[in-house]
Amino acid sequence: MKKVIGMAVALLLVFAVGRAWAEEIQGKIKSLDSTAREFALEDGTKIWVAEGLSMGSLREGASVRASYEERDGKKVATSIEVK
């Protein structure tokens, strides 16, 4: 029983810490490159789209909100909402 509780606590900590590192950004898409899996917002911010996330609803001029993580100096979207 102690082992199960310990594992549950460890998982909660991992998810809590992971969420703490996520950032959010919003804006309008200025340019889109589906081959490189990235888009740029009107303010010049570049966002790379994580593998497994669909880019099907992304269009230039669309307003988006994205959660992202910094990976190797890049902002990598972990979720994207098109408004």
PDB file of N, CA, C and O in Angstrom:
ATOM      1  N   MET A   1       0.825  -1.198   0.000  1.00  0.00           N
ATOM      2  CA  MET A   1       0.000   0.000   0.000  1.00  0.00           C
ATOM      3  C   MET A   1       0.870   1.263   0.000  1.00  0.00           C
ATOM      4  O   MET A   1       0.578   2.225  -0.711  1.00  0.00           O
ATOM      5  N   LYS A   2       1.942   1.253   0.803  1.00  0.00           N
ATOM      6  CA  LYS A   2       2.829   2.411   0.850  1.00  0.00           C
ATOM      7  C   LYS A   2       3.456   2.665  -0.516  1.00  0.00           C
ATOM      8  O   LYS A   2       3.642   3.813  -0.921  1.00  0.00           O
ATOM      9  N   LYS A   3       3.776   1.587  -1.218  1.00  0.00           N
ATOM     10  CA  LYS A   3       4.389   1.712  -2.540  1.00  0.00           C
ATOM     11  C   LYS A   3       3.437   2.399  -3.517  1.00  0.00           C
ATOM     12  O   LYS A   3       3.862   3.244  -4.305  1.00  0.00           O
ATOM     13  N   VAL A   4       2.157   2.043  -3.471  1.00  0.00           N
ATOM     14  CA  VAL A   4       1.154   2.633  -4.355  1.00  0.00           C
ATOM     15  C   VAL A   4       0.977   4.120  -4.039  1.00  0.00           C
ATOM     16  O   VAL A   4       0.899   4.948  -4.946  1.00  0.00           O
ATOM     17  N   ILE A   5       0.914   4.447  -2.766  1.00  0.00           N
ATOM     18  CA  ILE A   5       0.761   5.856  -2.364  1.00  0.00           C
ATOM     19  C   ILE A   5       1.988   6.655  -2.788  1.00  0.00           C
ATOM     20  O   ILE A   5       1.867   7.779  -3.276  1.00  0.00           O
ATOM     21  N   GLY A   6       3.162   6.073  -2.602  1.00  0.00           N
ATOM     22  CA  GLY A   6       4.393   6.750  -3.009  1.00  0.00           C
ATOM     23  C   GLY A   6       4.432   7.020  -4.495  1.00  0.00           C
ATOM     24  O   GLY A   6       4.848   8.096  -4.923  1.00  0.00           O
ATOM     25  N   MET A   7       4.001   6.048  -5.290  1.00  0.00           N
ATOM     26  CA  MET A   7       3.980   6.224  -6.746  1.00  0.00           C
ATOM     27  C   MET A   7       2.964   7.299  -7.138  1.00  0.00           C
ATOM     28  O   MET A   7       3.227   8.105  -8.031  1.00  0.00           O
ATOM     29  N   ALA A   8       1.821   7.313  -6.481  1.00  0.00           N
ATOM     30  CA  ALA A   8       0.798   8.319  -6.783  1.00  0.00           C
ATOM     31  C   ALA A   8       1.313   9.722  -6.471  1.00  0.00           C
ATOM     32  O   ALA A   8       1.108  10.647  -7.257  1.00  0.00           O
ATOM     33  N   VAL A   9       1.971   9.883  -5.346  1.00  0.00           N
ATOM     34  CA  VAL A   9       2.535  11.184  -4.972  1.00  0.00           C
ATOM     35  C   VAL A   9       3.603  11.600  -5.981  1.00  0.00           C
ATOM     36  O   VAL A   9       3.647  12.760  -6.391  1.00  0.00           O
ATOM     37  N   ALA A  10       4.455  10.672  -6.381  1.00  0.00           N
ATOM     38  CA  ALA A  10       5.499  10.975  -7.356  1.00  0.00           C
ATOM     39  C   ALA A  10       4.898  11.434  -8.681  1.00  0.00           C
ATOM     40  O   ALA A  10       5.385  12.393  -9.281  1.00  0.00           O
ATOM     41  N   LEU A  11       3.850  10.763  -9.140  1.00  0.00           N
ATOM     42  CA  LEU A  11       3.196  11.164 -10.390  1.00  0.00           C
ATOM     43  C   LEU A  11       2.576  12.553 -10.275  1.00  0.00           C
ATOM     44  O   LEU A  11       2.674  13.356 -11.203  1.00  0.00           O
ATOM     45  N   LEU A  12       1.948  12.833  -9.160  1.00  0.00           N
ATOM     46  CA  LEU A  12       1.362  14.159  -8.963  1.00  0.00           C
ATOM     47  C   LEU A  12       2.427  15.244  -9.001  1.00  0.00           C
ATOM     48  O   LEU A  12       2.210  16.305  -9.586  1.00  0.00           O
ATOM     49  N   LEU A  13       3.567  14.990  -8.389  1.00  0.00           N
ATOM     50  CA  LEU A  13       4.657  15.964  -8.412  1.00  0.00           C
ATOM     51  C   LEU A  13       5.182  16.187  -9.815  1.00  0.00           C
ATOM     52  O   LEU A  13       5.455  17.323 -10.204  1.00  0.00           O
ATOM     53  N   VAL A  14       5.325  15.115 -10.577  1.00  0.00           N
ATOM     54  CA  VAL A  14       5.798  15.239 -11.957  1.00  0.00           C
ATOM     55  C   VAL A  14       4.848  16.099 -12.776  1.00  0.00           C
ATOM     56  O   VAL A  14       5.281  16.992 -13.504  1.00  0.00           O
ATOM     57  N   PHE A  15       3.548  15.830 -12.657  1.00  0.00           N
ATOM     58  CA  PHE A  15       2.573  16.624 -13.417  1.00  0.00           C
ATOM     59  C   PHE A  15       2.522  18.064 -12.933  1.00  0.00           C
ATOM     60  O   PHE A  15       2.381  18.974 -13.749  1.00  0.00           O
ATOM     61  N   ALA A  16       2.631  18.294 -11.646  1.00  0.00           N
ATOM     62  CA  ALA A  16       2.603  19.650 -11.103  1.00  0.00           C
ATOM     63  C   ALA A  16       3.808  20.446 -11.582  1.00  0.00           C
ATOM     64  O   ALA A  16       3.665  21.606 -11.967  1.00  0.00           O
ATOM     65  N   VAL A  17       4.981  19.848 -11.565  1.00  0.00           N
ATOM     66  CA  VAL A  17       6.189  20.527 -12.021  1.00  0.00           C
ATOM     67  C   VAL A  17       6.127  20.769 -13.521  1.00  0.00           C
ATOM     68  O   VAL A  17       6.516  21.840 -13.988  1.00  0.00           O
ATOM     69  N   GLY A  18       5.647  19.799 -14.280  1.00  0.00           N
ATOM     70  CA  GLY A  18       5.519  19.963 -15.730  1.00  0.00           C
ATOM     71  C   GLY A  18       4.595  21.107 -16.096  1.00  0.00           C
ATOM     72  O   GLY A  18       4.886  21.875 -17.013  1.00  0.00           O
ATOM     73  N   ARG A  19       3.497  21.224 -15.395  1.00  0.00           N
ATOM     74  CA  ARG A  19       2.557  22.315 -15.631  1.00  0.00           C
ATOM     75  C   ARG A  19       3.172  23.663 -15.287  1.00  0.00           C
ATOM     76  O   ARG A  19       2.884  24.663 -15.945  1.00  0.00           O
ATOM     77  N   ALA A  20       4.013  23.698 -14.266  1.00  0.00           N
ATOM     78  CA  ALA A  20       4.635  24.956 -13.846  1.00  0.00           C
ATOM     79  C   ALA A  20       5.548  25.500 -14.933  1.00  0.00           C
ATOM     80  O   ALA A  20       5.709  26.716 -15.036  1.00  0.00           O
ATOM     81  N   TRP A  21       6.148  24.646 -15.743  1.00  0.00           N
ATOM     82  CA  TRP A  21       7.055  25.090 -16.785  1.00  0.00           C
ATOM     83  C   TRP A  21       6.338  25.497 -18.062  1.00  0.00           C
ATOM     84  O   TRP A  21       6.941  26.155 -18.910  1.00  0.00           O
ATOM     85  N   ALA A  22       5.094  25.137 -18.227  1.00  0.00           N
ATOM     86  CA  ALA A  22       4.357  25.487 -19.440  1.00  0.00           C
ATOM     87  C   ALA A  22       4.024  26.978 -19.420  1.00  0.00           C
ATOM     88  O   ALA A  22       3.670  27.538 -18.383  1.00  0.00           O
ATOM     89  N   GLU A  23       4.145  27.593 -20.564  1.00  0.00           N
ATOM     90  CA  GLU A  23       3.795  29.004 -20.740  1.00  0.00           C
ATOM     91  C   GLU A  23       2.640  29.084 -21.719  1.00  0.00           C
ATOM     92  O   GLU A  23       2.359  28.125 -22.438  1.00  0.00           O
ATOM     93  N   GLU A  24       1.976  30.221 -21.746  1.00  0.00           N
ATOM     94  CA  GLU A  24       0.899  30.436 -22.715  1.00  0.00           C
ATOM     95  C   GLU A  24       1.168  31.695 -23.513  1.00  0.00           C
ATOM     96  O   GLU A  24       1.755  32.658 -23.019  1.00  0.00           O
ATOM     97  N   ILE A  25       0.729  31.662 -24.749  1.00  0.00           N
ATOM     98  CA  ILE A  25       0.859  32.816 -25.626  1.00  0.00           C
ATOM     99  C   ILE A  25      -0.362  32.861 -26.523  1.00  0.00           C
ATOM    100  O   ILE A  25      -0.964  31.828 -26.817  1.00  0.00           O
ATOM    101  N   GLN A  26      -0.728  34.055 -26.956  1.00  0.00           N
ATOM    102  CA  GLN A  26      -1.837  34.175 -27.900  1.00  0.00           C
ATOM    103  C   GLN A  26      -1.539  35.293 -28.881  1.00  0.00           C
ATOM    104  O   GLN A  26      -0.770  36.211 -28.599  1.00  0.00           O
ATOM    105  N   GLY A  27      -2.168  35.189 -30.038  1.00  0.00           N
ATOM    106  CA  GLY A  27      -1.983  36.190 -31.078  1.00  0.00           C
ATOM    107  C   GLY A  27      -2.528  35.681 -32.395  1.00  0.00           C
ATOM    108  O   GLY A  27      -3.159  34.626 -32.465  1.00  0.00           O
ATOM    109  N   LYS A  28      -2.265  36.467 -33.455  1.00  0.00           N
ATOM    110  CA  LYS A  28      -2.697  36.082 -34.802  1.00  0.00           C
ATOM    111  C   LYS A  28      -1.521  35.504 -35.564  1.00  0.00           C
ATOM    112  O   LYS A  28      -0.393  35.987 -35.461  1.00  0.00           O
ATOM    113  N   ILE A  29      -1.803  34.458 -36.333  1.00  0.00           N
ATOM    114  CA  ILE A  29      -0.767  33.810 -37.127  1.00  0.00           C
ATOM    115  C   ILE A  29      -0.422  34.692 -38.323  1.00  0.00           C
ATOM    116  O   ILE A  29      -1.286  35.032 -39.131  1.00  0.00           O
ATOM    117  N   LYS A  30       0.854  35.055 -38.420  1.00  0.00           N
ATOM    118  CA  LYS A  30       1.341  35.862 -39.537  1.00  0.00           C
ATOM    119  C   LYS A  30       1.807  34.968 -40.678  1.00  0.00           C
ATOM    120  O   LYS A  30       1.536  35.250 -41.846  1.00  0.00           O
ATOM    121  N   SER A  31       2.513  33.885 -40.336  1.00  0.00           N
ATOM    122  CA  SER A  31       2.984  32.957 -41.363  1.00  0.00           C
ATOM    123  C   SER A  31       2.953  31.543 -40.806  1.00  0.00           C
ATOM    124  O   SER A  31       2.989  31.329 -39.594  1.00  0.00           O
ATOM    125  N   LEU A  32       2.884  30.583 -41.723  1.00  0.00           N
ATOM    126  CA  LEU A  32       2.724  29.189 -41.347  1.00  0.00           C
ATOM    127  C   LEU A  32       3.587  28.330 -42.263  1.00  0.00           C
ATOM    128  O   LEU A  32       3.558  28.494 -43.483  1.00  0.00           O
ATOM    129  N   ASP A  33       4.358  27.410 -41.674  1.00  0.00           N
ATOM    130  CA  ASP A  33       5.189  26.490 -42.442  1.00  0.00           C
ATOM    131  C   ASP A  33       4.910  25.079 -41.939  1.00  0.00           C
ATOM    132  O   ASP A  33       5.472  24.646 -40.933  1.00  0.00           O
ATOM    133  N   SER A  34       4.038  24.368 -42.647  1.00  0.00           N
ATOM    134  CA  SER A  34       3.644  23.039 -42.193  1.00  0.00           C
ATOM    135  C   SER A  34       4.770  22.018 -42.347  1.00  0.00           C
ATOM    136  O   SER A  34       4.808  21.030 -41.615  1.00  0.00           O
ATOM    137  N   THR A  35       5.681  22.242 -43.284  1.00  0.00           N
ATOM    138  CA  THR A  35       6.813  21.333 -43.458  1.00  0.00           C
ATOM    139  C   THR A  35       7.734  21.386 -42.237  1.00  0.00           C
ATOM    140  O   THR A  35       8.179  20.347 -41.748  1.00  0.00           O
ATOM    141  N   ALA A  36       8.018  22.587 -41.748  1.00  0.00           N
ATOM    142  CA  ALA A  36       8.876  22.757 -40.572  1.00  0.00           C
ATOM    143  C   ALA A  36       8.080  22.641 -39.274  1.00  0.00           C
ATOM    144  O   ALA A  36       8.651  22.683 -38.185  1.00  0.00           O
ATOM    145  N   ARG A  37       6.746  22.495 -39.396  1.00  0.00           N
ATOM    146  CA  ARG A  37       5.843  22.402 -38.244  1.00  0.00           C
ATOM    147  C   ARG A  37       6.000  23.618 -37.327  1.00  0.00           C
ATOM    148  O   ARG A  37       6.178  23.479 -36.117  1.00  0.00           O
ATOM    149  N   GLU A  38       5.931  24.823 -37.929  1.00  0.00           N
ATOM    150  CA  GLU A  38       6.047  26.030 -37.138  1.00  0.00           C
ATOM    151  C   GLU A  38       5.182  27.138 -37.706  1.00  0.00           C
ATOM    152  O   GLU A  38       4.825  27.145 -38.884  1.00  0.00           O
ATOM    153  N   PHE A  39       4.857  28.080 -36.822  1.00  0.00           N
ATOM    154  CA  PHE A  39       4.146  29.269 -37.266  1.00  0.00           C
ATOM    155  C   PHE A  39       4.699  30.471 -36.518  1.00  0.00           C
ATOM    156  O   PHE A  39       5.273  30.344 -35.436  1.00  0.00           O
ATOM    157  N   ALA A  40       4.514  31.637 -37.116  1.00  0.00           N
ATOM    158  CA  ALA A  40       4.961  32.888 -36.507  1.00  0.00           C
ATOM    159  C   ALA A  40       3.743  33.746 -36.221  1.00  0.00           C
ATOM    160  O   ALA A  40       2.815  33.820 -37.025  1.00  0.00           O
ATOM    161  N   LEU A  41       3.761  34.387 -35.072  1.00  0.00           N
ATOM    162  CA  LEU A  41       2.691  35.314 -34.713  1.00  0.00           C
ATOM    163  C   LEU A  41       3.032  36.708 -35.230  1.00  0.00           C
ATOM    164  O   LEU A  41       4.170  36.970 -35.618  1.00  0.00           O
ATOM    165  N   GLU A  42       2.051  37.594 -35.235  1.00  0.00           N
ATOM    166  CA  GLU A  42       2.262  38.953 -35.740  1.00  0.00           C
ATOM    167  C   GLU A  42       3.334  39.706 -34.958  1.00  0.00           C
ATOM    168  O   GLU A  42       3.953  40.628 -35.490  1.00  0.00           O
ATOM    169  N   ASP A  43       3.563  39.320 -33.685  1.00  0.00           N
ATOM    170  CA  ASP A  43       4.595  39.993 -32.899  1.00  0.00           C
ATOM    171  C   ASP A  43       5.990  39.435 -33.155  1.00  0.00           C
ATOM    172  O   ASP A  43       6.958  39.877 -32.537  1.00  0.00           O
ATOM    173  N   GLY A  44       6.103  38.449 -34.079  1.00  0.00           N
ATOM    174  CA  GLY A  44       7.394  37.884 -34.444  1.00  0.00           C
ATOM    175  C   GLY A  44       7.756  36.611 -33.696  1.00  0.00           C
ATOM    176  O   GLY A  44       8.761  35.978 -34.022  1.00  0.00           O
ATOM    177  N   THR A  45       6.969  36.222 -32.708  1.00  0.00           N
ATOM    178  CA  THR A  45       7.240  35.006 -31.947  1.00  0.00           C
ATOM    179  C   THR A  45       7.046  33.785 -32.824  1.00  0.00           C
ATOM    180  O   THR A  45       6.020  33.651 -33.490  1.00  0.00           O
ATOM    181  N   LYS A  46       8.037  32.887 -32.828  1.00  0.00           N
ATOM    182  CA  LYS A  46       7.924  31.633 -33.573  1.00  0.00           C
ATOM    183  C   LYS A  46       7.566  30.516 -32.615  1.00  0.00           C
ATOM    184  O   LYS A  46       8.141  30.395 -31.534  1.00  0.00           O
ATOM    185  N   ILE A  47       6.610  29.703 -33.026  1.00  0.00           N
ATOM    186  CA  ILE A  47       6.154  28.558 -32.246  1.00  0.00           C
ATOM    187  C   ILE A  47       6.290  27.314 -33.114  1.00  0.00           C
ATOM    188  O   ILE A  47       5.802  27.279 -34.244  1.00  0.00           O
ATOM    189  N   TRP A  48       6.956  26.295 -32.580  1.00  0.00           N
ATOM    190  CA  TRP A  48       7.044  25.003 -33.256  1.00  0.00           C
ATOM    191  C   TRP A  48       5.943  24.116 -32.700  1.00  0.00           C
ATOM    192  O   TRP A  48       5.641  24.177 -31.508  1.00  0.00           O
ATOM    193  N   VAL A  49       5.342  23.298 -33.543  1.00  0.00           N
ATOM    194  CA  VAL A  49       4.223  22.442 -33.155  1.00  0.00           C
ATOM    195  C   VAL A  49       4.750  21.040 -32.862  1.00  0.00           C
ATOM    196  O   VAL A  49       5.389  20.417 -33.710  1.00  0.00           O
ATOM    197  N   ALA A  50       4.473  20.550 -31.648  1.00  0.00           N
ATOM    198  CA  ALA A  50       4.946  19.230 -31.234  1.00  0.00           C
ATOM    199  C   ALA A  50       4.357  18.144 -32.127  1.00  0.00           C
ATOM    200  O   ALA A  50       3.232  18.263 -32.611  1.00  0.00           O
ATOM    201  N   GLU A  51       5.130  17.093 -32.335  1.00  0.00           N
ATOM    202  CA  GLU A  51       4.637  15.932 -33.075  1.00  0.00           C
ATOM    203  C   GLU A  51       3.385  15.412 -32.366  1.00  0.00           C
ATOM    204  O   GLU A  51       3.319  15.401 -31.137  1.00  0.00           O
ATOM    205  N   GLY A  52       2.414  14.992 -33.134  1.00  0.00           N
ATOM    206  CA  GLY A  52       1.175  14.472 -32.558  1.00  0.00           C
ATOM    207  C   GLY A  52       0.072  15.520 -32.498  1.00  0.00           C
ATOM    208  O   GLY A  52      -1.103  15.169 -32.388  1.00  0.00           O
ATOM    209  N   LEU A  53       0.429  16.804 -32.569  1.00  0.00           N
ATOM    210  CA  LEU A  53      -0.593  17.851 -32.609  1.00  0.00           C
ATOM    211  C   LEU A  53      -0.942  18.146 -34.063  1.00  0.00           C
ATOM    212  O   LEU A  53      -0.062  18.259 -34.916  1.00  0.00           O
ATOM    213  N   SER A  54      -2.216  18.266 -34.326  1.00  0.00           N
ATOM    214  CA  SER A  54      -2.675  18.560 -35.678  1.00  0.00           C
ATOM    215  C   SER A  54      -2.452  20.029 -36.015  1.00  0.00           C
ATOM    216  O   SER A  54      -2.631  20.910 -35.173  1.00  0.00           O
ATOM    217  N   MET A  55      -2.062  20.272 -37.248  1.00  0.00           N
ATOM    218  CA  MET A  55      -1.930  21.639 -37.742  1.00  0.00           C
ATOM    219  C   MET A  55      -3.046  21.961 -38.718  1.00  0.00           C
ATOM    220  O   MET A  55      -3.041  23.024 -39.340  1.00  0.00           O
ATOM    221  N   GLY A  56      -4.008  21.047 -38.859  1.00  0.00           N
ATOM    222  CA  GLY A  56      -5.068  21.185 -39.846  1.00  0.00           C
ATOM    223  C   GLY A  56      -5.917  22.432 -39.729  1.00  0.00           C
ATOM    224  O   GLY A  56      -6.379  22.956 -40.743  1.00  0.00           O
ATOM    225  N   SER A  57      -6.135  22.922 -38.523  1.00  0.00           N
ATOM    226  CA  SER A  57      -7.011  24.090 -38.346  1.00  0.00           C
ATOM    227  C   SER A  57      -6.235  25.405 -38.315  1.00  0.00           C
ATOM    228  O   SER A  57      -6.838  26.467 -38.160  1.00  0.00           O
ATOM    229  N   LEU A  58      -4.915  25.357 -38.458  1.00  0.00           N
ATOM    230  CA  LEU A  58      -4.109  26.578 -38.429  1.00  0.00           C
ATOM    231  C   LEU A  58      -4.107  27.246 -39.797  1.00  0.00           C
ATOM    232  O   LEU A  58      -3.877  26.596 -40.817  1.00  0.00           O
ATOM    233  N   ARG A  59      -4.363  28.535 -39.809  1.00  0.00           N
ATOM    234  CA  ARG A  59      -4.387  29.336 -41.038  1.00  0.00           C
ATOM    235  C   ARG A  59      -3.786  30.702 -40.757  1.00  0.00           C
ATOM    236  O   ARG A  59      -3.900  31.215 -39.644  1.00  0.00           O
ATOM    237  N   GLU A  60      -3.148  31.296 -41.756  1.00  0.00           N
ATOM    238  CA  GLU A  60      -2.661  32.665 -41.608  1.00  0.00           C
ATOM    239  C   GLU A  60      -3.842  33.570 -41.300  1.00  0.00           C
ATOM    240  O   GLU A  60      -4.894  33.464 -41.929  1.00  0.00           O
ATOM    241  N   GLY A  61      -3.665  34.461 -40.327  1.00  0.00           N
ATOM    242  CA  GLY A  61      -4.718  35.373 -39.915  1.00  0.00           C
ATOM    243  C   GLY A  61      -5.584  34.845 -38.785  1.00  0.00           C
ATOM    244  O   GLY A  61      -6.350  35.605 -38.192  1.00  0.00           O
ATOM    245  N   ALA A  62      -5.480  33.560 -38.473  1.00  0.00           N
ATOM    246  CA  ALA A  62      -6.286  32.976 -37.394  1.00  0.00           C
ATOM    247  C   ALA A  62      -5.734  33.410 -36.039  1.00  0.00           C
ATOM    248  O   ALA A  62      -4.523  33.525 -35.853  1.00  0.00           O
ATOM    249  N   SER A  63      -6.639  33.645 -35.106  1.00  0.00           N
ATOM    250  CA  SER A  63      -6.242  33.935 -33.723  1.00  0.00           C
ATOM    251  C   SER A  63      -6.077  32.621 -32.990  1.00  0.00           C
ATOM    252  O   SER A  63      -6.940  31.745 -33.059  1.00  0.00           O
ATOM    253  N   VAL A  64      -4.959  32.489 -32.286  1.00  0.00           N
ATOM    254  CA  VAL A  64      -4.671  31.247 -31.576  1.00  0.00           C
ATOM    255  C   VAL A  64      -4.218  31.532 -30.145  1.00  0.00           C
ATOM    256  O   VAL A  64      -3.734  32.615 -29.819  1.00  0.00           O
ATOM    257  N   ARG A  65      -4.397  30.523 -29.320  1.00  0.00           N
ATOM    258  CA  ARG A  65      -3.820  30.501 -27.975  1.00  0.00           C
ATOM    259  C   ARG A  65      -3.069  29.181 -27.879  1.00  0.00           C
ATOM    260  O   ARG A  65      -3.613  28.124 -28.198  1.00  0.00           O
ATOM    261  N   ALA A  66      -1.823  29.247 -27.440  1.00  0.00           N
ATOM    262  CA  ALA A  66      -1.006  28.034 -27.370  1.00  0.00           C
ATOM    263  C   ALA A  66      -0.314  27.931 -26.019  1.00  0.00           C
ATOM    264  O   ALA A  66       0.155  28.925 -25.464  1.00  0.00           O
ATOM    265  N   SER A  67      -0.260  26.727 -25.512  1.00  0.00           N
ATOM    266  CA  SER A  67       0.591  26.412 -24.363  1.00  0.00           C
ATOM    267  C   SER A  67       1.860  25.836 -24.953  1.00  0.00           C
ATOM    268  O   SER A  67       1.810  25.033 -25.885  1.00  0.00           O
ATOM    269  N   TYR A  68       3.009  26.245 -24.408  1.00  0.00           N
ATOM    270  CA  TYR A  68       4.265  25.762 -24.960  1.00  0.00           C
ATOM    271  C   TYR A  68       5.293  25.523 -23.862  1.00  0.00           C
ATOM    272  O   TYR A  68       5.164  26.003 -22.736  1.00  0.00           O
ATOM    273  N   GLU A  69       6.317  24.762 -24.233  1.00  0.00           N
ATOM    274  CA  GLU A  69       7.466  24.509 -23.376  1.00  0.00           C
ATOM    275  C   GLU A  69       8.709  24.924 -24.142  1.00  0.00           C
ATOM    276  O   GLU A  69       8.755  24.814 -25.367  1.00  0.00           O
ATOM    277  N   GLU A  70       9.711  25.399 -23.427  1.00  0.00           N
ATOM    278  CA  GLU A  70      11.005  25.694 -24.050  1.00  0.00           C
ATOM    279  C   GLU A  70      11.765  24.383 -24.195  1.00  0.00           C
ATOM    280  O   GLU A  70      11.997  23.681 -23.210  1.00  0.00           O
ATOM    281  N   ARG A  71      12.150  24.055 -25.419  1.00  0.00           N
ATOM    282  CA  ARG A  71      12.953  22.859 -25.699  1.00  0.00           C
ATOM    283  C   ARG A  71      14.078  23.252 -26.644  1.00  0.00           C
ATOM    284  O   ARG A  71      13.828  23.690 -27.767  1.00  0.00           O
ATOM    285  N   ASP A  72      15.289  23.098 -26.199  1.00  0.00           N
ATOM    286  CA  ASP A  72      16.461  23.451 -27.010  1.00  0.00           C
ATOM    287  C   ASP A  72      16.362  24.868 -27.560  1.00  0.00           C
ATOM    288  O   ASP A  72      16.720  25.116 -28.711  1.00  0.00           O
ATOM    289  N   GLY A  73      15.882  25.789 -26.750  1.00  0.00           N
ATOM    290  CA  GLY A  73      15.780  27.190 -27.152  1.00  0.00           C
ATOM    291  C   GLY A  73      14.587  27.522 -28.034  1.00  0.00           C
ATOM    292  O   GLY A  73      14.452  28.659 -28.485  1.00  0.00           O
ATOM    293  N   LYS A  74      13.726  26.556 -28.286  1.00  0.00           N
ATOM    294  CA  LYS A  74      12.544  26.787 -29.121  1.00  0.00           C
ATOM    295  C   LYS A  74      11.284  26.710 -28.272  1.00  0.00           C
ATOM    296  O   LYS A  74      11.227  25.965 -27.294  1.00  0.00           O
ATOM    297  N   LYS A  75      10.280  27.481 -28.651  1.00  0.00           N
ATOM    298  CA  LYS A  75       8.967  27.403 -28.018  1.00  0.00           C
ATOM    299  C   LYS A  75       8.177  26.322 -28.751  1.00  0.00           C
ATOM    300  O   LYS A  75       7.791  26.506 -29.906  1.00  0.00           O
ATOM    301  N   VAL A  76       7.938  25.201 -28.084  1.00  0.00           N
ATOM    302  CA  VAL A  76       7.268  24.064 -28.703  1.00  0.00           C
ATOM    303  C   VAL A  76       5.860  23.955 -28.119  1.00  0.00           C
ATOM    304  O   VAL A  76       5.687  23.724 -26.922  1.00  0.00           O
ATOM    305  N   ALA A  77       4.858  24.125 -28.987  1.00  0.00           N
ATOM    306  CA  ALA A  77       3.455  24.085 -28.543  1.00  0.00           C
ATOM    307  C   ALA A  77       3.086  22.678 -28.107  1.00  0.00           C
ATOM    308  O   ALA A  77       3.355  21.699 -28.803  1.00  0.00           O
ATOM    309  N   THR A  78       2.460  22.603 -26.929  1.00  0.00           N
ATOM    310  CA  THR A  78       1.953  21.327 -26.418  1.00  0.00           C
ATOM    311  C   THR A  78       0.444  21.267 -26.568  1.00  0.00           C
ATOM    312  O   THR A  78      -0.145  20.188 -26.495  1.00  0.00           O
ATOM    313  N   SER A  79      -0.191  22.419 -26.777  1.00  0.00           N
ATOM    314  CA  SER A  79      -1.626  22.474 -27.106  1.00  0.00           C
ATOM    315  C   SER A  79      -1.875  23.786 -27.846  1.00  0.00           C
ATOM    316  O   SER A  79      -1.231  24.803 -27.586  1.00  0.00           O
ATOM    317  N   ILE A  80      -2.824  23.733 -28.774  1.00  0.00           N
ATOM    318  CA  ILE A  80      -3.161  24.919 -29.573  1.00  0.00           C
ATOM    319  C   ILE A  80      -4.675  25.005 -29.677  1.00  0.00           C
ATOM    320  O   ILE A  80      -5.353  24.021 -29.971  1.00  0.00           O
ATOM    321  N   GLU A  81      -5.192  26.210 -29.429  1.00  0.00           N
ATOM    322  CA  GLU A  81      -6.626  26.462 -29.557  1.00  0.00           C
ATOM    323  C   GLU A  81      -6.815  27.579 -30.581  1.00  0.00           C
ATOM    324  O   GLU A  81      -6.284  28.677 -30.409  1.00  0.00           O
ATOM    325  N   VAL A  82      -7.566  27.305 -31.640  1.00  0.00           N
ATOM    326  CA  VAL A  82      -7.882  28.309 -32.635  1.00  0.00           C
ATOM    327  C   VAL A  82      -9.172  28.960 -32.212  1.00  0.00           C
ATOM    328  O   VAL A  82     -10.173  28.285 -31.973  1.00  0.00           O
ATOM    329  N   LYS A  83      -9.148  30.289 -32.119  1.00  0.00           N
ATOM    330  CA  LYS A  83     -10.334  31.019 -31.657  1.00  0.00           C
ATOM    331  C   LYS A  83     -11.235  31.370 -32.814  1.00  0.00           C
ATOM    332  O   LYS A  83     -12.282  31.985 -32.616  1.00  0.00           O
TER     333      LYS A  83
END
